[in-house]
């Protein structure tokens, strides 16, 4: 699948992800969450998907994230915050990452 204007689509996906993240914890935004879900579904129909790796382990062999390490230790890291999600395209049976997640990782104590 060829996506024209990939850079512009990634800008939109990142904004939708940010809206998802900011409205998820607030009850008064439940209606808005439904609309955001519909936008996500429309992107999914185009073969474009995204996910947040928040809470997952992080190590330097991980190829789907670009991380900034918070704190003094770089041992036993987990992803504490996701600034941009992992974005990929599904085309038939194949998946292609078109954006690595931008994350903050910190040591679990």
VENVENTA-V730237 format. One record per residue. N is the residue number from 1. OMEGA is omega as a letter, one per 30 degrees, with the letter a starting at -180 (none if undefined). D_LAST is the distance of its C-alpha to the last C-alpha in Angstrom with 1 decimal. Layout:
N OMEGA D_LAST
N OMEGA D_LAST
//
This chain:
1 l 43.5
2 l 44.1
3 l 42.6
4 l 44.5
5 a 42.8
6 a 39.4
7 l 38.0
8 l 39.3
9 l 38.0
10 l 34.5
11 l 34.8
12 l 35.9
13 a 33.1
14 l 30.5
15 l 32.1
16 l 32.3
17 l 28.6
18 l 27.9
19 l 30.3
20 a 28.6
21 a 25.2
22 a 26.7
23 a 28.9
24 a 26.8
25 a 25.2
26 a 28.6
27 a 31.2
28 l 34.1
29 a 33.5
30 l 34.0
31 l 37.4
32 l 36.0
33 l 33.4
34 l 36.5
35 l 38.1
36 l 35.0
37 l 34.9
38 l 38.5
39 l 37.8
40 l 35.1
41 l 37.7
42 l 40.3
43 l 38.1
44 l 37.3
45 l 41.1
46 a 41.3
47 a 38.8
48 a 36.0
49 l 32.6
50 a 29.1
51 l 25.6
52 l 22.2
53 a 19.3
54 l 16.8
55 a 13.8
56 l 14.8
57 l 13.1
58 l 14.2
59 a 15.7
60 l 18.7
61 a 21.1
62 a 20.8
63 a 24.3
64 a 24.2
65 l 21.8
66 a 21.9
67 l 18.6
68 a 17.7
69 l 14.3
70 l 12.8
71 a 11.0
72 a 11.5
73 l 9.6
74 l 11.2
75 l 9.5
76 a 8.2
77 l 9.3
78 a 10.4
79 a 13.3
80 a 12.7
81 l 16.4
82 l 19.6
83 l 22.5
84 a 25.0
85 l 25.0
86 l 26.0
87 l 29.8
88 l 32.1
89 l 35.8
90 l 37.1
91 a 40.6
92 l 42.1
93 a 39.8
94 l 37.9
95 l 34.9
96 l 34.4
97 l 31.4
98 l 32.9
99 l 29.8
100 l 26.4
101 l 23.6
102 a 22.4
103 l 18.7
104 l 15.7
105 l 12.7
106 a 9.3
107 l 6.2
108 a 3.8
109 none 0.0
//
